[in-house]
Amino acid sequence: MNRKDIERTIKNTSRSKNGYVTYIVMDKFGLFKVGRSRDVKSRFSQIKTANPHIIVYKIIDFDCENQIHDMLSNCSIVTGK
């Protein structure tokens, strides 16, 4: 899995009609979290409370969380919500 594969998946995913965007955040160890939210600013504040070293890596203006999780399923360290 490389960045081109992820970008291709993002490009081929239809835009969300439910108002969700997908976010990818990264911590100081280089671990990523992929999620979706209607209010990314609020969600980022919640995540940052639990881990103050989180930075926003990418915000995608449609819902492709499930596709990214599927692509990265063999890379997971921790799964679940």
C-alpha positions in Angstrom: 0.0 0.0 0.0 1.5 3.3 -1.0 0.3 6.9 -1.2 -0.7 6.6 -4.9 -3.1 3.7 -4.0 -4.7 5.7 -1.2 -5.0 8.8 -3.5 -6.6 6.6 -6.2 -9.1 5.2 -3.8 -10.0 8.7 -2.6 -10.4 10.0 -6.2 -12.7 7.0 -7.1 -14.9 7.3 -4.0 -18.2 9.1 -4.6 -18.9 12.3 -2.7 -20.8 12.0 0.6 -24.4 13.1 0.6 -24.7 12.7 4.4 -22.3 15.6 5.2 -19.4 13.5 6.5 -15.8 14.2 5.7 -12.9 11.8 6.3 -10.0 12.8 8.4 -6.6 11.2 8.9 -4.5 12.2 11.9 -1.0 11.2 12.9 0.7 11.0 16.3 4.4 11.7 17.1 5.2 8.0 16.6 3.9 8.1 13.0 0.7 6.1 13.8 -2.4 7.1 11.9 -6.1 7.3 12.8 -8.7 7.3 10.1 -12.2 8.5 10.9 -15.2 10.5 9.7 -17.1 13.4 11.2 -19.5 16.1 10.3 -17.6 18.5 12.5 -13.9 17.8 12.1 -12.8 20.7 14.3 -14.8 19.4 17.3 -13.7 15.8 16.6 -10.0 16.9 16.4 -10.4 18.7 19.8 -11.7 15.5 21.3 -8.9 13.4 19.9 -6.3 16.0 21.0 -7.6 15.8 24.6 -6.7 12.1 24.6 -3.4 12.6 22.7 -2.0 16.1 22.6 0.7 15.1 20.1 -1.8 14.5 17.3 -1.6 16.5 14.1 -4.0 16.6 11.2 -2.5 14.7 8.3 -5.3 15.0 5.7 -8.9 16.0 5.4 -10.9 14.6 2.5 -14.2 16.4 1.8 -16.2 13.2 1.4 -16.8 10.0 3.3 -14.2 7.3 2.3 -13.4 6.0 5.8 -14.5 2.5 5.2 -12.5 2.2 1.9 -9.3 3.5 3.6 -9.8 1.1 6.5 -10.3 -1.8 4.0 -7.1 -0.8 2.2 -5.1 -0.6 5.4 -6.6 -3.6 7.1 -3.4 -5.6 7.0 -1.5 -2.7 8.6 -3.6 -2.3 11.7 -2.0 -2.3 15.1 -5.3 -1.6 17.0 -8.7 -2.0 15.5 -12.1 -0.8 16.8 -13.7 2.4 17.6 
